Amino acid sequence: MQLDVSTIRRRREEFLGSGGSVTRLEGVRPEIVASWRRSMAYGLDPSGSRPAFTDETTGEQLIAAMSDVLERRRHHLADISASLTLTDHRGRILVRYVEDSGFQRRLDAHDVLPGFSFAEASIGTNSGALVLETGTSALVAGPEHFFEESLELTCAGVPVRHPSTRRIVATLNLTCRFEHTSPLLLAWVSDLALQVEANLTQRMSRTEQALLGAYQQANHDTRLGLVCLDERTIVSNATAARMLAPPDHTVLWESVSEAVSSRAGFGSVRLTLANGDLVAATAEPVHDAGRVVGALVRLRPDGDTRRRAATLASTAPPVELPGVTGRSDAWATMRRSLAAAGDEPTVLTGEPGVGKHAVARAWLAARTGGDDDPVVVATVDVAAAPADVLVSIDRAIAAGARGVVVQHLDQVPGRDAPALARGLRRVADAGIAVVGTCTDHELDPAPAGTALDWARRTVRVPSLAERPEDVAPLLEDLTWRQVGGLRRQRWTAAATQVVARSAWPGNIRGLESLVRQVVSGPEQTRVTPEHLPSRLRARAARRQLTGLERIEAQAVLEALASAGGNKRAAADLLGIARSTLYRKVRALGVDLDGQTF
């Protein structure tokens, strides 16, 4: 590997001196420049930032797989004064091997020790961080580092992938003095990583082996997307990988998990993917020793559904609802119903918090040719002033409103309903677009039914339970609105899965409250299950918990949160032995890695 060291040092100083604003850095590899920019965006100080420490005891399987391999190679580390580190998928060092005592003291001073995080957000550009960011092997030599204390070191990192999911579960990194930089470093550590992966395969659980075996046996027709999965593991072929985005994995598992757990018949389900494509998913159980441990799912583009959608679209193309998020089949059906309603007076019904008001405003804005502006689209709340509804509508029209949303028609007193219906009919006949909203379960047809007589159409807005595919985009959209685009904050698939598994009687209003709570907490770029309220994670159990079990689960999660994830400290807070804590979390289905139930 040929490096122009003086040029890289000069470019690094130019970059840091400009605060990261220099746009051209000739002589520096593009992947290094991109990492420097990300490091600056994280607010890191190249001379003052330190790796963060986390007291966790996870990664035993990885460490064991690594130990078996390294025993035959340790003497090579002493030959060039090098060290090997194994980090987890978040960049935290699990174990370090070093034979040279002088080099060991140097690394100790730099906190290259188990428990310390060398993720890019923690310490900037290094080989392990680049592997996690790019998914490929990386070599970072001397002045290519962001952290000043690493400028005289070179590190070569490679990914360690799970044998069944092929996802990166760890990185293996060789660190040596800069003067020992060689392209052979990557080749040497890559060979070690392959051996670690082979050991992981041998150490896979019986369930994982059953899933991998079922996948390998079925993966013959590459024209079909094939996925073999349970709640923790996903194995897919290239066809399925091209079809599915990370949020789709959660939706797919939730679609077949009930059949897996209940041993019910496996049929065909239709799903709307994150990119809007429709697929037909046919599932069958995967067995191990007579137990159903997962599902084998075949995916194909849903031509029948596409043809039906195309037929409906030819008669009533779905209306556009700017600013309102939804891509599921249930959401598309509602949009087609709105299109079929045309300009007729319409009432939107649905559970509390499903977004009836937002849909009504967006629809009226599209119908009136304006935008969602209070002057163009007025809102009159029946519940706020039931006797003055018509007066408020007349005032809005006089002020220039071309559309009116009348909220909470279900709360109209019976004695006022006939007059309100006549007034709304008069407004609609005068050419003003009128849409009403009405909550399903609160509607009393006897006293309030005539308040709806003016409407010629009723369209139901689906609940969140009817549109699980929309949970991921809703979380992203609501988060973006809360933070105002001021910082990047993404929901991981694991956190989305916890949210999707929960019952949301408040629907989108409940999601808004959750997002507000999450973004008001400590700032982070990735929302993981650890950032979610413990009561929510307890409600999202993989199996149905009893009332007492749910209380126990919440207590365990709160103790873990208070202890910063330290299991021994959490057990002390609960007044139980650590072994008892582990027994409880296994029985309750709590994932100590902070993923899901």
N, C-alpha and C positions, 0 to 999 in steps of 0.2 A: 504494500500500500504506500504510494508516494504522496507525501503531504508537503506543501510549501508552508512550513511552520511559521516563518516570519509573516507571510501574508495573512494567514489565519489569525495570528495574534493581533495584527494591525486591524483586520476587519472586525474582530471581536471588540476591540477597544472603541472603534468607530460606532459599532452598533450600540454598545452600552452607553457611550457618551451621548448619543442622540436620543436616549430613552426608548430605543427600539424603532425609531422613525425612519432609519436609513432603509431605502427600498432596494438598493443594488449592493450585493456583497459578492463580487466576483472572487473566485478562488475558494469559496466555501460551499460545501455540498448543500443542495437544496433542502434535504431532510434535516440537516443540522440547523440551517437558517430558520426553518419552520418551527423546530423545537425551541430555538432561542426566543422566537416571537411568542410562542405559547408560555414560556417561562416568564417573560416580561408581563404578559397578560395576567398571570397568576399573582403578580405583585411581588415576585421573589427578589431578594437582594443577593447578588452574586458573591458578595463578601461577608454577608451577615446571616443568611438563611441557614437553618440547621434542619436535618431530617427529623421528622416527628416520631415519637416513640409510642407504641401501643403494646400493652401487656396482654397478649393473647397466647393461647396454647393450641391453636388449630394447625393443621398441616401435617399431622403425624404420618399420614399415608405417603405424602410427598417426600418427607424426610426419610422415611424407611426405604422408599424406592431409590432415593439418591445415595443413601449409605451403602447399599449393596453394590452399587456401581463404582463408587469412589475408592473403595478399599484397594482396588487393583491399580489405581491411578495416582494415589496421593504423592508418590515419590516425584512425579513430574512437577508438582507445585513448588518443590524445593529447588528444582533445577533452575527456574527462572524467577524465583522470588514472587510467586503469584498466589492468588487466593481464588477460591470458587465460592459463590454465594447462590443460594436458591431463594427466590422471592415468590410470594403468592401472586394471585391475579390482581392484587391492588398495589403491588410494589413493595410490600413489607418483607424484610429479610427473615426467612424461616431458619436458615442454618448457614454457617460460614466455615470454610475449611482453609487453613493457612499453615504452612510448615515452617516458614522462615520467621524467627522470633522478631527480628528487626522490622520486617515488613508488617508483621502482626501489630506491633506497637504503633506503626504509622496509620494503619487502618483503624485501630482503636481510637486514635485521636480524631479521625474523621467520622466517627460513629458508624463505621461499616460493621455493624453488629446485629445479631438477631433482635427483632422487635422494632428496628428503625425502618422507616419508610423511605425508599428511594424512588417513589413515584415522581413523575414530572412536576406535579403540583406541589410537591414537598421540597424538592432539591434541584429541579431543573434538568437540563440535558444530561443523560447518561444512557448506557446501553440498555439496561432493563426497562427504563422508562420509554425509550424509543420502541422497543419490542412491543410493549403494551399499547402504545399509540398507533403503531403501523401494522402490527401483526406479523412482522417479518424480522429476520435476524438483523443485528445492527452492531457496528463497531464504532466506538467513539474514542478518538485518540487525542490525548493531551489538550491543546488549546481549543478543541472542539467542545469541551465541557462548558457548562454555564457556571458551575460552582467553582470558585477560585481555588479551593483546596484540592481540587481534582485535576488541575492543569498539568501536573507532572505524572499523571496516570493514564493508562489506556484500559478500556474495558470492552469485552466482546460478549454480546448477549444473544441468546436464541430462545425461542418459545418452547415450552413444554405443553403439549396438547393432550387433552383427555382422550383415551383410546377409542371411546365410543362417540362422544359429541364432537370431537376435534376442536373444541374450544380451548383457548389458552387458559391453563390452570396455574401456570407458574412460568418463571423465566430462570434460566441458568446463565450465570455471568462469570466470566473469567477476568480478573483484574490484575494488571502487572505494571511495572514501571514503564514510562513512556518510551525509554530507549529500547525496550524489548518489543515494541510494536511490530506485528507481522501479520500478513493475511492468513497465515496458518492458524492463528488463534481461533478464528471462527470455525474452521474445519474441525479443530480438536474438540471444542466445546459442543459443536453440533453432533458429533459422534456420541458424546456423553448423553446429550439430551435424548437421542434415539434409544439408548439403553435404559434411561429412566422411564421413557414411555413404555418400553417393553415390560419393565417391572410393574408399572401401573396396571397394565393389562392383566398380568398374573394376579394382582391384588384386587381386581375388581370384585364387587359384591356379586352374589349369585343373581340378583335382580338385573344388575347391569349386564352381566354375561348373557342372561336370557334375552334381554332386549337386543343386544348386539347380535346374538345368534339368529334371532327372528328376522332382524333386518338383513343380515347377510344372506339368509336363505331366500328371502323374498325379492331382493334387489336384482331382478333380471331385466325388466322392461324399463329402460331409462327414459321412455317417453312419459311415464307416469311419475309424479312426485311421490316419494315414499318417505314416511316419517315413522319412527318407532320411539315411543315416549312413555314416561310416567311423570309424576309431578316434579321430579328433580332432573331427569335425564332426557335429552332429545338427540336422536341419531337420524340424520337425513341424507338423502342423496343430492347430487348437484341440481337436479331438476327441482326438487322441493326447496332447496336453499335459494334458488333464483326466484321462486314464487313467494316465499315467506319472509317477512321482516320480523325482528325480535318481538314486537307486540303481538304478532299473529300466533306465536308459540303459546302464549297464555290463553288466547281465545280458543285455539285448537284443543288444548288439554281440557279446558273447562267444558268444551262441547262433548267430549267423550268420557270424562272422568266419572260422571254419575253412572254410566253404563259399566265402567270398570269396577267401581266399588260395589254396585248392586248385583253384578253378574247378569244384568239384563241383556236382552238381545242387542246386537250391534247393527244398526241400520246405516242409512246414508243421511248426512246432514249437509246443509248448504251454508257457506260462510262468505262474508264480505271481508276481503283482505285489506290491509292498511293502504294499499295503493288503489283501492276501489274495485279490483277484480273480484269476480265471483268464482268460487270453486265448489265442486262436489267432493265431500270427504266420506270415504267408506272405511269403516273401522272394524277390526276384529281383535279379539283378546290375545294377549301374550301370556303363556302359562309357565310356571316353574314349580315343579313337584306338586301339580294339581291346583296351585293357587294362581289366580289372575293377578299379574304383577304390572301390567301395562297394556298398551294398545298399539297395534300396527295399523297405520292410516295410509290409505292411498288417495292421492289428490289428483283431480283433473279439472281443467277449465270447465265451468258449468255452462255448456252450450244451451241446454233447455232453459235455464234461468235467464241467460243472455237473450235468447229469442223472445221469452215472455216479456222481459224488460224492454226489448226493442219494440215489441208490439204495443205495449202500454205507452212507450214514449212517442210512438207515431200518432197516437190519439190524444195524449195529454203529456207532453214533455215535462219532467219535473221542474218546478219553479226553482229559481235561484234564491237562496236566503243568505245574502252577504252578512258576514260577521257572526253567523250561527254555525256551530260545528256539528257535523254529522255525516257519516258515510255508510252506515249500516243499511241492511235491506229494509228494516222497519222504518228507518228515517226516510229512505228513498220512497217507500210506499206512501208515507205522509205527504211528501213533496208532490207526488203525483196526484194525490187527492186534492191538494191545494190547487194544482193546475186545473183539475177537472172542475173545481168550484168556480173558476174564472173570476168574474166581477160580482158574483152573487153575494148577498149578505151572509156571513158565515160565523159560526161559533166554534172556537177551539176548546176541546175538553181534554181532560187528562188529570193525572195525580198531582198533588201539590209539588211544586218545585221542578216540574219537567221542562219549564222554559216556554210556557204558552205565551207569555207577554213578549218575550224576545222573538219568537216565531212570528207573532202577529205584527210586530213593528217592522221586522225585516220583510215580511210579505207585502205589507202595505207600502213600504218604501219602494219595493220593486214595481208594484202595481201603479203607483202614482207617478213613477218616473223621477222621483226625487231621491233624497238620501234619508237615513234615519235621523232626522232632525226634528226637535220638538215643535218647530214652526210648521213643518210639512206633515208630520204624523203626531197627532195629539193623543194623550192617554187620559182617560177619565175613569176614576176608581169609584165604583158603586159603593163599596164598603166605607169609603171616606165620607161621602155626602150623598146618601141615597135619595134625598128629596131634591137635590140640585143637579142631578145628572144631566138632564136636558138643557138646563141653563148653561152648565159648563161646556156642553157640546156646542151650543150655539156661539158661545164666546170664542171657542177654538176655531170654529169655521169663519167667524168674522175676522179673526186674526190671520187667516190665510191657510188654515189646515186643509189638506186635500184628503186626509184619511184620519179615522178616529178608532182607537182601541178602547173598548168598554170592558174594564176588568171586573171580575167577581160577580157575574150575573147571577150566580147561585145564591148570593146574599141579598137579593132584592126582596123586601117584605112583600108578602102576598097581596096586600091591598094596593101597593104601588106598581105591581107587575103589568097590569093592562095598559096603564097610561105610558109606562116606559116603552112597552112594545110598540104602541102607536107612534110615539115620538121617534123611535129608532127607524121605524118603517118610513116615516116622513123624511128623515135625514137621508136614508138610502135612496129613496125615490128622487131626491133632489140631486143625485149624482155624486154624493160624498161616499167614499169607500168606508164601510163600517165592518169591524171584526170584533166579536165579543169573546171573552174567555170565561170558562166555567169549570170548577173543580169537580171531578167525577163523584167522589164519595160523599161530598157535602151537598150534592144536588137533591133537593126535595121536589119531585115532580108535581106534587099537589099544589102547594101554595106558590111556587116560583115558576112553574112550567110555562105560564103565559108570557113571562118575560123573554122567552126564547121564540115566541111565535113569529117575530119579525124575520128571523133567520130562515133561509131556504136550504142551507147546508150545515152539516156538523162534521168536523174533522177532528180525529183524536190524535193528540201528540203522545208518542210512545214513552213509556217509563224507561229509566236507565236499565232496569232488569231485562227489558226487551231488546236492548241495543248494546250488549257487552262489547262489541267491536269498537264502539265509540268511546270507551273509557280512556284508552291511551291518548287519542287526539284531544279529548276534552281536557285531560290533565295538562297536556302541553299548552293548550290554548289558554286555559284559566291561569296557569303559572305565568305565561307571557304577559297576560293582562295585569297580573298583580305586580310583577317586577318592572313592568313598563319597558322591557327590552334593555334594562340597564345592566343586566348580567346574564350570563349563560347558565341555565339551570334545567337539567334534563332528568326525566324520570327513568330509572332503570326498569328493565322488564320484570325483575323480582318485586319491586315496589308496586308497579302497575298490577301485578298479579294479586298482591294482597288487597289492593283497592277493589279490583274486579270481583274478588271472591266475597266481598262484604255486601250485606244487604243495605240498600240506600233508600230508606223510606222518604228521605228528603230530596232524593233524586239529585239534580244538578246543583240545587241550592246547598245540599249537603257536601257535594264535591267542592264547591266554592269555599265553604267554611274550612274544609280540610286543607286546601291549597293555601288559604290565608294563614292558617296555623303553621304550615310547613315553611313558607317563605319568610315568616316573621321570626323564625328560629335562627340558629347559627347559619351563616352563609356557607353554602356548598354548591359545587357545580353539578353534582349528581345526587338525586334524591334516591336513597336506598331504603330498605325496610326499617333500618335503625332510626331513620328520621321520622317515622310514622308513629302516631300515638299507640301506646301499648294496648289500649282497649280495642283499637281497630285491628291490630294484629291478632288479638285473642278472638275477635269475631270472625276472622278469616281462616279459621282452622281447616285443615284438610279433611277432618272428619267432624261431625256434629258434636260439639261439646255440651255437657250438661251445665246447668247453672253454676254448680260448685266448681266444675272443671274450668269453666271460663274465668271464674274469679281467681283460681289458682294460676291459670295461664297468664292472666294480667299481672298478678303479683310477681311471677317469675320474670316477666319482661320488664316490669318497672324496676325490679332489683338489679337486673342486668344493665339497664340504662343508667341507674344511679351509680353502679360500680364501673361504668365505662367499658362494659363488656367483660370484665374480669370475673371468671366463674367462681373462683375461690371467695372473692369479696362478696359476690352476689349471694353465695350460699351462707356466708356469715350474716349478711343482712337479713336473710330469711330465717336464720337460726337453725339451719340444717347442715348436714355433712355434704361435701361436694358430690360424693357418690350418690347421695339421695337426690340432689339437684339433677344429676344426669338421668336418674331413673324417672324422675317426674317429667322432664322435658321429652324423654322418649315416649312416655305414656300419653302425654298431651299433644305430641306432634310439633313441639317447638323446635325450630332450626337455630342452633347456636351460632351458625355462621351468619345469622341475620338475614336469611333469604326469606322463606315463607313457611307457613304451617303446612 
